[in-house]
Every structure is written in C-alpha cells, then in structure tokens.
C-alpha cells in the first residue's frame, strides 16, 4: 500500500477508534542495545527569567543564546537544548550559523531544539496553516543548527467546543503532515507528554495513529496527569523516548514532591535509552544557584 494511502487510513482509523484505552502504537518502541547516556544537557527554558528575548520581543533580560551556551560550557555540560522562544528577532540565517559555530568552539552539541506549536485545530483551518508555517520555519532553523530532534506539543489551546476525540484526530492528522517536512530536513520530532498529552493513554493513542519512523517522545519527568505513581506512567513511554528532560520535582496525586533522580535514570536505563539527559529547571530558587547543584546531583547518579 502506498505510504500516503496508509497514512490516510491510519488517521481515519484513529479518529474512529479513540475509545480504545491502550491500542498497540504504530510508532514502535526503539530497538536499542543497552542504555547509553551521551552526557548532560541543559534546556534554555531553565534560564527563562534571565533571557533577553521571549517570542520575538525583548524582555529586559541580560542573557542571549550565546551567553546561554557560554553558561553550559562553564558548567562542564556536554550539550545544550535551544528553545525557539529565546532567539533574537528577526531570526537571521547568519545568526543561526554563528550560534552553530559558537557551540562547536565550546565543544557543545545541540542536543535538541524546542518549538511552540498547537496541532489541535482542524487541519484545514487558518490557525493550522499558521501553525504549520511557523513549525516549518523552526524545523529549518534547527536543521541548520544540526539539532537531531525537536520537541513538539500536541495541543496547548485547542479550539473551544471541540471534544477530546476531535482534538486527538486533529493532532494525529497535523503531526502526520508536520513529519513530512521534518523527515525532509532530517530532524526527528519528540512529542512531549505536556498539556493535552499529559495523559499517557492519550499520548499512546496519538502515537498509535501515526505512520512515521521520525516520531518519538520527548520524555518529560514531571508533566503528567494526576496519578498515584508517576514513575510507573513514565516507564510506559520511556521506550519511545528520543530526548529525556529531567525536572527536580514531580507530583504524586497532584502534590509536588522532590524527584527521585536515581529512579528516573533507572527507568531510562531499563528502557535502553541512548542520548542526553536534559535538565529543565522550573522552580522558584535562583536558577544560577540551583542549576549547578542539580547538575552535580545528576552527575553523581550517572556515575553510580
């Protein structure tokens, strides 16, 4: 069957069978021979109170992405994750090239990129056309930077009045379209367990409607629906992870608790995860004080 026909069939089937609780995903777990951590990375979102730009507007912050890369190198990290929010506007190709050169001279890999997107609107809508145009632009930027993967969302602000089943069907159809451009640029997409996809059953249903070798999961250790055992839920999606973000807290039955770094890393090891471990710091303590301490804790766990 031609791949396009199969994609349409899968999208139609997904919309018709969303009542199933845990179907076998079409996106298969990665078959990897043993876990391997490439090193530690930090996402620029961790320093958002200090960043100079936010979605194309200057904030009064003092840190640009060049300074962020310098900070990652000072911490002794092996990589950095860049978020689209913090690029200077307008984004120029020369700026992308200079960032790539700067990272290379510092000995840093670009472990991944992250974009803001919402794929929960109908595929034929003006909003989806706008979202796709922005998405393709950022995929091109991150491909030029050499990022192997880009974090994407399912839906942050779905259309009013849409049912969960309709939103899931929209996400599946729009992701399938988005993946065509990502594949052309050699960039994998990591669907994060975030907002509409915090529910792990829902995230797996979305994966179940996708026909692509270029989609995996951006495994976020804290973004989950209210559950009694967040670690068990994270273990379900670890085999699909292409990037892994570690936060310093998690929630048990909705109550915030310190994250068990050893247990989180153990889940990734058991799933034969291979790649960078990315710290995403979101707490109230000064990030310049807290981040070095948590990086040290993560290094100790990786050495154990």
TORKOL-4160 file (C-alpha; in steps of 0.2 Angstrom, whole numbers, padded with zeros to 4 digits, m for minus):
304
<pt num="1" X="0000" Y="0000" Z="0000"/>
<pt num="2" X="0007" Y="0017" Z="m0004"/>
<pt num="3" X="0013" Y="0026" Z="0011"/>
<pt num="4" X="0001" Y="0041" Z="0009"/>
<pt num="5" X="m0014" Y="0030" Z="0007"/>
<pt num="6" X="m0008" Y="0021" Z="0023"/>
<pt num="7" X="m0007" Y="0037" Z="0032"/>
<pt num="8" X="m0024" Y="0042" Z="0027"/>
<pt num="9" X="m0031" Y="0026" Z="0033"/>
<pt num="10" X="m0022" Y="0027" Z="0049"/>
<pt num="11" X="m0029" Y="0044" Z="0053"/>
<pt num="12" X="m0046" Y="0039" Z="0048"/>
<pt num="13" X="m0045" Y="0023" Z="0059"/>
<pt num="14" X="m0038" Y="0033" Z="0074"/>
<pt num="15" X="m0052" Y="0045" Z="0074"/>
<pt num="16" X="m0064" Y="0030" Z="0073"/>
<pt num="17" X="m0056" Y="0020" Z="0087"/>
<pt num="18" X="m0051" Y="0033" Z="0100"/>
<pt num="19" X="m0062" Y="0024" Z="0113"/>
<pt num="20" X="m0049" Y="0010" Z="0114"/>
<pt num="21" X="m0039" Y="0013" Z="0130"/>
<pt num="22" X="m0022" Y="0006" Z="0125"/>
<pt num="23" X="m0020" Y="0001" Z="0107"/>
<pt num="24" X="m0004" Y="m0005" Z="0101"/>
<pt num="25" X="0005" Y="0010" Z="0094"/>
<pt num="26" X="0010" Y="0012" Z="0076"/>
<pt num="27" X="0025" Y="0021" Z="0082"/>
<pt num="28" X="0035" Y="0007" Z="0089"/>
<pt num="29" X="0047" Y="0007" Z="0104"/>
<pt num="30" X="0065" Y="0009" Z="0099"/>
<pt num="31" X="0075" Y="m0006" Z="0097"/>
<pt num="32" X="0092" Y="m0001" Z="0106"/>
<pt num="33" X="0105" Y="m0012" Z="0113"/>
<pt num="34" X="0108" Y="m0006" Z="0130"/>
<pt num="35" X="0107" Y="0011" Z="0138"/>
<pt num="36" X="0120" Y="0024" Z="0135"/>
<pt num="37" X="0120" Y="0042" Z="0141"/>
<pt num="38" X="0129" Y="0054" Z="0130"/>
<pt num="39" X="0131" Y="0066" Z="0144"/>
<pt num="40" X="0121" Y="0081" Z="0152"/>
<pt num="41" X="0112" Y="0095" Z="0143"/>
<pt num="42" X="0103" Y="0110" Z="0149"/>
<pt num="43" X="0087" Y="0117" Z="0141"/>
<pt num="44" X="0087" Y="0136" Z="0139"/>
<pt num="45" X="0070" Y="0136" Z="0146"/>
<pt num="46" X="0079" Y="0134" Z="0163"/>
<pt num="47" X="0085" Y="0151" Z="0162"/>
<pt num="48" X="0069" Y="0160" Z="0156"/>
<pt num="49" X="0069" Y="0173" Z="0169"/>
<pt num="50" X="0086" Y="0179" Z="0163"/>
<pt num="51" X="0084" Y="0178" Z="0144"/>
<pt num="52" X="0084" Y="0193" Z="0133"/>
<pt num="53" X="0071" Y="0188" Z="0121"/>
<pt num="54" X="0054" Y="0180" Z="0123"/>
<pt num="55" X="0044" Y="0175" Z="0107"/>
<pt num="56" X="0052" Y="0189" Z="0097"/>
<pt num="57" X="0051" Y="0203" Z="0110"/>
<pt num="58" X="0065" Y="0210" Z="0121"/>
<pt num="59" X="0062" Y="0206" Z="0139"/>
<pt num="60" X="0075" Y="0217" Z="0148"/>
<pt num="61" X="0084" Y="0201" Z="0152"/>
<pt num="62" X="0103" Y="0201" Z="0150"/>
<pt num="63" X="0106" Y="0183" Z="0143"/>
<pt num="64" X="0106" Y="0179" Z="0125"/>
<pt num="65" X="0108" Y="0162" Z="0117"/>
<pt num="66" X="0127" Y="0165" Z="0115"/>
<pt num="67" X="0128" Y="0168" Z="0134"/>
<pt num="68" X="0117" Y="0153" Z="0137"/>
<pt num="69" X="0129" Y="0142" Z="0128"/>
<pt num="70" X="0144" Y="0150" Z="0137"/>
<pt num="71" X="0135" Y="0146" Z="0154"/>
<pt num="72" X="0133" Y="0127" Z="0148"/>
<pt num="73" X="0151" Y="0126" Z="0144"/>
<pt num="74" X="0156" Y="0134" Z="0161"/>
<pt num="75" X="0145" Y="0120" Z="0170"/>
<pt num="76" X="0155" Y="0107" Z="0160"/>
<pt num="77" X="0140" Y="0101" Z="0151"/>
<pt num="78" X="0141" Y="0091" Z="0135"/>
<pt num="79" X="0127" Y="0099" Z="0126"/>
<pt num="80" X="0113" Y="0112" Z="0126"/>
<pt num="81" X="0095" Y="0112" Z="0121"/>
<pt num="82" X="0089" Y="0128" Z="0112"/>
<pt num="83" X="0071" Y="0134" Z="0114"/>
<pt num="84" X="0063" Y="0144" Z="0100"/>
<pt num="85" X="0056" Y="0157" Z="0112"/>
<pt num="86" X="0073" Y="0164" Z="0116"/>
<pt num="87" X="0080" Y="0168" Z="0098"/>
<pt num="88" X="0084" Y="0186" Z="0093"/>
<pt num="89" X="0071" Y="0193" Z="0081"/>
<pt num="90" X="0070" Y="0193" Z="0067"/>
<pt num="91" X="0079" Y="0176" Z="0066"/>
<pt num="92" X="0093" Y="0178" Z="0053"/>
<pt num="93" X="0102" Y="0164" Z="0044"/>
<pt num="94" X="0119" Y="0172" Z="0049"/>
<pt num="95" X="0114" Y="0172" Z="0067"/>
<pt num="96" X="0110" Y="0153" Z="0066"/>
<pt num="97" X="0127" Y="0150" Z="0058"/>
<pt num="98" X="0136" Y="0160" Z="0072"/>
<pt num="99" X="0126" Y="0150" Z="0086"/>
<pt num="100" X="0131" Y="0134" Z="0077"/>
<pt num="101" X="0150" Y="0140" Z="0077"/>
<pt num="102" X="0149" Y="0146" Z="0095"/>
<pt num="103" X="0143" Y="0129" Z="0101"/>
<pt num="104" X="0156" Y="0120" Z="0091"/>
<pt num="105" X="0170" Y="0130" Z="0098"/>
<pt num="106" X="0164" Y="0127" Z="0116"/>
<pt num="107" X="0163" Y="0109" Z="0112"/>
<pt num="108" X="0144" Y="0108" Z="0115"/>
<pt num="109" X="0132" Y="0098" Z="0105"/>
<pt num="110" X="0115" Y="0104" Z="0101"/>
<pt num="111" X="0105" Y="0090" Z="0110"/>
<pt num="112" X="0088" Y="0096" Z="0103"/>
<pt num="113" X="0078" Y="0110" Z="0099"/>
<pt num="114" X="0060" Y="0115" Z="0105"/>
<pt num="115" X="0046" Y="0124" Z="0097"/>
<pt num="116" X="0030" Y="0132" Z="0102"/>
<pt num="117" X="0016" Y="0124" Z="0092"/>
<pt num="118" X="m0003" Y="0119" Z="0093"/>
<pt num="119" X="m0008" Y="0104" Z="0082"/>
<pt num="120" X="m0026" Y="0103" Z="0090"/>
<pt num="121" X="m0035" Y="0113" Z="0077"/>
<pt num="122" X="m0044" Y="0106" Z="0061"/>
<pt num="123" X="m0031" Y="0103" Z="0048"/>
<pt num="124" X="m0040" Y="0114" Z="0035"/>
<pt num="125" X="m0041" Y="0129" Z="0047"/>
<pt num="126" X="m0032" Y="0145" Z="0046"/>
<pt num="127" X="m0025" Y="0143" Z="0063"/>
<pt num="128" X="m0017" Y="0126" Z="0057"/>
<pt num="129" X="m0010" Y="0134" Z="0042"/>
<pt num="130" X="m0002" Y="0147" Z="0053"/>
<pt num="131" X="0005" Y="0134" Z="0065"/>
<pt num="132" X="0012" Y="0124" Z="0051"/>
<pt num="133" X="0021" Y="0139" Z="0043"/>
<pt num="134" X="0029" Y="0143" Z="0059"/>
<pt num="135" X="0033" Y="0125" Z="0063"/>
<pt num="136" X="0042" Y="0123" Z="0046"/>
<pt num="137" X="0052" Y="0139" Z="0048"/>
<pt num="138" X="0058" Y="0132" Z="0065"/>
<pt num="139" X="0062" Y="0115" Z="0059"/>
<pt num="140" X="0073" Y="0123" Z="0045"/>
<pt num="141" X="0082" Y="0133" Z="0059"/>
<pt num="142" X="0085" Y="0118" Z="0070"/>
<pt num="143" X="0091" Y="0108" Z="0055"/>
<pt num="144" X="0103" Y="0121" Z="0050"/>
<pt num="145" X="0109" Y="0121" Z="0068"/>
<pt num="146" X="0112" Y="0102" Z="0067"/>
<pt num="147" X="0099" Y="0098" Z="0080"/>
<pt num="148" X="0094" Y="0079" Z="0078"/>
<pt num="149" X="0077" Y="0081" Z="0086"/>
<pt num="150" X="0064" Y="0095" Z="0090"/>
<pt num="151" X="0052" Y="0094" Z="0104"/>
<pt num="152" X="0034" Y="0097" Z="0099"/>
<pt num="153" X="0017" Y="0099" Z="0108"/>
<pt num="154" X="0001" Y="0090" Z="0104"/>
<pt num="155" X="m0011" Y="0105" Z="0109"/>
<pt num="156" X="m0009" Y="0119" Z="0122"/>
<pt num="157" X="m0025" Y="0129" Z="0117"/>
<pt num="158" X="m0037" Y="0118" Z="0107"/>
<pt num="159" X="m0052" Y="0125" Z="0099"/>
<pt num="160" X="m0067" Y="0129" Z="0110"/>
<pt num="161" X="m0081" Y="0116" Z="0110"/>
<pt num="162" X="m0070" Y="0103" Z="0102"/>
<pt num="163" X="m0071" Y="0086" Z="0110"/>
<pt num="164" X="m0056" Y="0076" Z="0116"/>
<pt num="165" X="m0059" Y="0064" Z="0102"/>
<pt num="166" X="m0059" Y="0078" Z="0089"/>
<pt num="167" X="m0043" Y="0086" Z="0096"/>
<pt num="168" X="m0034" Y="0069" Z="0096"/>
<pt num="169" X="m0039" Y="0066" Z="0077"/>
<pt num="170" X="m0033" Y="0084" Z="0073"/>
<pt num="171" X="m0017" Y="0081" Z="0082"/>
<pt num="172" X="m0014" Y="0065" Z="0073"/>
<pt num="173" X="m0018" Y="0072" Z="0056"/>
<pt num="174" X="m0007" Y="0088" Z="0059"/>
<pt num="175" X="0008" Y="0078" Z="0066"/>
<pt num="176" X="0007" Y="0067" Z="0051"/>
<pt num="177" X="0009" Y="0082" Z="0039"/>
<pt num="178" X="0022" Y="0090" Z="0050"/>
<pt num="179" X="0033" Y="0074" Z="0050"/>
<pt num="180" X="0034" Y="0075" Z="0031"/>
<pt num="181" X="0044" Y="0091" Z="0032"/>
<pt num="182" X="0054" Y="0086" Z="0047"/>
<pt num="183" X="0059" Y="0070" Z="0038"/>
<pt num="184" X="0065" Y="0080" Z="0023"/>
<pt num="185" X="0076" Y="0090" Z="0034"/>
<pt num="186" X="0082" Y="0075" Z="0044"/>
<pt num="187" X="0075" Y="0080" Z="0060"/>
<pt num="188" X="0065" Y="0069" Z="0072"/>
<pt num="189" X="0050" Y="0075" Z="0082"/>
<pt num="190" X="0048" Y="0072" Z="0100"/>
<pt num="191" X="0030" Y="0073" Z="0106"/>
<pt num="192" X="0031" Y="0079" Z="0124"/>
<pt num="193" X="0019" Y="0072" Z="0137"/>
<pt num="194" X="0013" Y="0090" Z="0140"/>
<pt num="195" X="m0004" Y="0099" Z="0141"/>
<pt num="196" X="m0016" Y="0089" Z="0131"/>
<pt num="197" X="m0004" Y="0074" Z="0130"/>
<pt num="198" X="m0001" Y="0073" Z="0149"/>
<pt num="199" X="m0012" Y="0058" Z="0150"/>
<pt num="200" X="m0001" Y="0044" Z="0145"/>
<pt num="201" X="m0015" Y="0034" Z="0137"/>
<pt num="202" X="m0019" Y="0048" Z="0126"/>
<pt num="203" X="m0001" Y="0051" Z="0121"/>
<pt num="204" X="0000" Y="0032" Z="0116"/>
<pt num="205" X="m0016" Y="0034" Z="0106"/>
<pt num="206" X="m0009" Y="0048" Z="0096"/>
<pt num="207" X="0007" Y="0038" Z="0093"/>
<pt num="208" X="m0005" Y="0024" Z="0088"/>
<pt num="209" X="m0012" Y="0035" Z="0074"/>
<pt num="210" X="0005" Y="0040" Z="0066"/>
<pt num="211" X="0014" Y="0031" Z="0052"/>
<pt num="212" X="0032" Y="0038" Z="0053"/>
<pt num="213" X="0049" Y="0032" Z="0058"/>
<pt num="214" X="0053" Y="0050" Z="0063"/>
<pt num="215" X="0042" Y="0052" Z="0078"/>
<pt num="216" X="0046" Y="0048" Z="0096"/>
<pt num="217" X="0043" Y="0055" Z="0113"/>
<pt num="218" X="0051" Y="0070" Z="0122"/>
<pt num="219" X="0051" Y="0061" Z="0139"/>
<pt num="220" X="0047" Y="0074" Z="0152"/>
<pt num="221" X="0049" Y="0068" Z="0170"/>
<pt num="222" X="0036" Y="0079" Z="0178"/>
<pt num="223" X="0022" Y="0083" Z="0165"/>
<pt num="224" X="0009" Y="0070" Z="0169"/>
<pt num="225" X="m0010" Y="0069" Z="0173"/>
<pt num="226" X="m0014" Y="0067" Z="0192"/>
<pt num="227" X="m0008" Y="0049" Z="0196"/>
<pt num="228" X="m0003" Y="0040" Z="0211"/>
<pt num="229" X="0013" Y="0033" Z="0203"/>
<pt num="230" X="0021" Y="0045" Z="0191"/>
<pt num="231" X="0036" Y="0034" Z="0189"/>
<pt num="232" X="0025" Y="0019" Z="0183"/>
<pt num="233" X="0017" Y="0031" Z="0170"/>
<pt num="234" X="0035" Y="0037" Z="0164"/>
<pt num="235" X="0041" Y="0019" Z="0162"/>
<pt num="236" X="0027" Y="0016" Z="0149"/>
<pt num="237" X="0033" Y="0029" Z="0137"/>
<pt num="238" X="0052" Y="0028" Z="0141"/>
<pt num="239" X="0054" Y="0015" Z="0127"/>
<pt num="240" X="0049" Y="0029" Z="0114"/>
<pt num="241" X="0060" Y="0042" Z="0121"/>
<pt num="242" X="0072" Y="0051" Z="0109"/>
<pt num="243" X="0075" Y="0065" Z="0121"/>
<pt num="244" X="0074" Y="0065" Z="0140"/>
<pt num="245" X="0070" Y="0080" Z="0151"/>
<pt num="246" X="0073" Y="0079" Z="0170"/>
<pt num="247" X="0064" Y="0091" Z="0182"/>
<pt num="248" X="0069" Y="0092" Z="0200"/>
<pt num="249" X="0051" Y="0089" Z="0207"/>
<pt num="250" X="0036" Y="0078" Z="0202"/>
<pt num="251" X="0018" Y="0076" Z="0208"/>
<pt num="252" X="0011" Y="0062" Z="0217"/>
<pt num="253" X="m0008" Y="0063" Z="0217"/>
<pt num="254" X="m0006" Y="0081" Z="0212"/>
<pt num="255" X="0006" Y="0085" Z="0227"/>
<pt num="256" X="0023" Y="0091" Z="0222"/>
<pt num="257" X="0037" Y="0081" Z="0229"/>
<pt num="258" X="0056" Y="0081" Z="0226"/>
<pt num="259" X="0060" Y="0070" Z="0211"/>
<pt num="260" X="0070" Y="0054" Z="0214"/>
<pt num="261" X="0084" Y="0056" Z="0201"/>
<pt num="262" X="0090" Y="0038" Z="0203"/>
<pt num="263" X="0073" Y="0031" Z="0200"/>
<pt num="264" X="0071" Y="0042" Z="0184"/>
<pt num="265" X="0088" Y="0037" Z="0177"/>
<pt num="266" X="0084" Y="0019" Z="0181"/>
<pt num="267" X="0068" Y="0020" Z="0171"/>
<pt num="268" X="0078" Y="0026" Z="0156"/>
<pt num="269" X="0091" Y="0013" Z="0158"/>
<pt num="270" X="0078" Y="m0001" Z="0159"/>
<pt num="271" X="0071" Y="0006" Z="0143"/>
<pt num="272" X="0088" Y="0006" Z="0134"/>
<pt num="273" X="0088" Y="0025" Z="0132"/>
<pt num="274" X="0103" Y="0032" Z="0122"/>
<pt num="275" X="0106" Y="0050" Z="0122"/>
<pt num="276" X="0107" Y="0066" Z="0133"/>
<pt num="277" X="0099" Y="0069" Z="0149"/>
<pt num="278" X="0092" Y="0086" Z="0149"/>
<pt num="279" X="0089" Y="0096" Z="0165"/>
<pt num="280" X="0074" Y="0108" Z="0164"/>
<pt num="281" X="0073" Y="0119" Z="0179"/>
<pt num="282" X="0057" Y="0127" Z="0183"/>
<pt num="283" X="0057" Y="0130" Z="0202"/>
<pt num="284" X="0057" Y="0147" Z="0211"/>
<pt num="285" X="0075" Y="0147" Z="0218"/>
<pt num="286" X="0088" Y="0157" Z="0208"/>
<pt num="287" X="0092" Y="0146" Z="0193"/>
<pt num="288" X="0110" Y="0152" Z="0194"/>
<pt num="289" X="0111" Y="0145" Z="0212"/>
<pt num="290" X="0100" Y="0129" Z="0210"/>
<pt num="291" X="0106" Y="0123" Z="0192"/>
<pt num="292" X="0124" Y="0119" Z="0197"/>
<pt num="293" X="0118" Y="0109" Z="0212"/>
<pt num="294" X="0106" Y="0099" Z="0202"/>
<pt num="295" X="0118" Y="0096" Z="0188"/>
<pt num="296" X="0130" Y="0089" Z="0202"/>
<pt num="297" X="0117" Y="0078" Z="0208"/>
<pt num="298" X="0113" Y="0071" Z="0191"/>
<pt num="299" X="0132" Y="0068" Z="0188"/>
<pt num="300" X="0133" Y="0058" Z="0204"/>
<pt num="301" X="0118" Y="0047" Z="0198"/>
<pt num="302" X="0125" Y="0044" Z="0181"/>
<pt num="303" X="0142" Y="0038" Z="0189"/>
<pt num="304" X="0133" Y="0026" Z="0201"/>
